[in-house]
Amino acid sequence: MFENIQKKLSLAVKNLAGKGKITEKNIQDAVRQVKMSLLEADVNYKVVKDFISKVKEQALGKAVLESLSPDQEFIRVVKNNLVELMGGEKPEKIIVSRNPGFIMMAGLQGSGKTTTSAKLANMYQKDGKKPLLIAADTYRPAAIDQLEQLGEQIGVPVFTGDRKNAVKIVKEGKKYAEKLLHDIVIVDTAGRLHIDEKMMDELDQIKELINPEEILMVVDAMMGQDAVNSAKEFNSRLELTGLIVTKLDGDSRGGVIISTRQVTQKPIKMVGVGEKIEDIEPFYADRYASRILG
Ligand code: GDP
């Protein structure tokens, strides 16, 4: 991912280096390249516009113009701003402090929500916790079976209840978790192809029932602007605490990372980097920024 940005940027920077000295015009060329490559990576237009005006202002500042290696300074400015855009240097953690603590998973169908729920459960189990998965995605018929299979694979119990009424499943699952002293409960909720009122109403009810410490929306990096729009809608309705961006191992254009964060102002807490159960990791903004810049 981000290959395009990387190619364009390194070209722009090479041109700068060749000139020895940065002029306002050189910077404008490089800035234009940055702008185009971000747009091509599917970053939302308004986000790009704001980003560019910041970079331009800083790149035309004294520090860059008077630097001995203005090309490197320029890269530094772009990188710093990219890191900031993606949430800063430090990865944001999923925080569960209650006992049991609830993590509510949300997202559109196909985003990787069920897989990610199991990935998280596996992560906590490895960490010495006693997780429980609640299968409350009653809309996609295979989702409950899929979660059961994944649970079996990783040795984490999956509460399925009557498999029909999501709110009821969660209510009973909560009691079950308390009785069996599970300390972390991950609730896989309904995913539809599109957002609709009935689904949102169900998510509201589940949220009220479990009072989750984390409400994480799973978004598919390959979905581009659709992912961004749905993140915005989920956030305004549910007040997300964070995002998990999946499929970053694919040939996605990666802009979803930047845009979803910007439109929701919520941190990317983890990223999915493959189909296997271990393919989940914290999100390091500076690593992604370095990858972009090559
Ligand atoms: P759900 O409908 O949101 O519950 O989606 P699923 O969990 O069933 O995932 C949909 C597809 O995406 C499955 O084939 C998963 O294996 C795949 N998937 C999920 N996360 C990742 C990821 O990080 N990388 C890749 N390559 N595939 C993923």
Residues whose N, C-alpha, C, O or C-beta is under 5 A from the ligand:
A	BS01	GDP	L108 Q109 G110 S111 G112 K113 T114 T115 T116 G191 T246 K247 L248 D249 G272 V273 G274 E275 D279
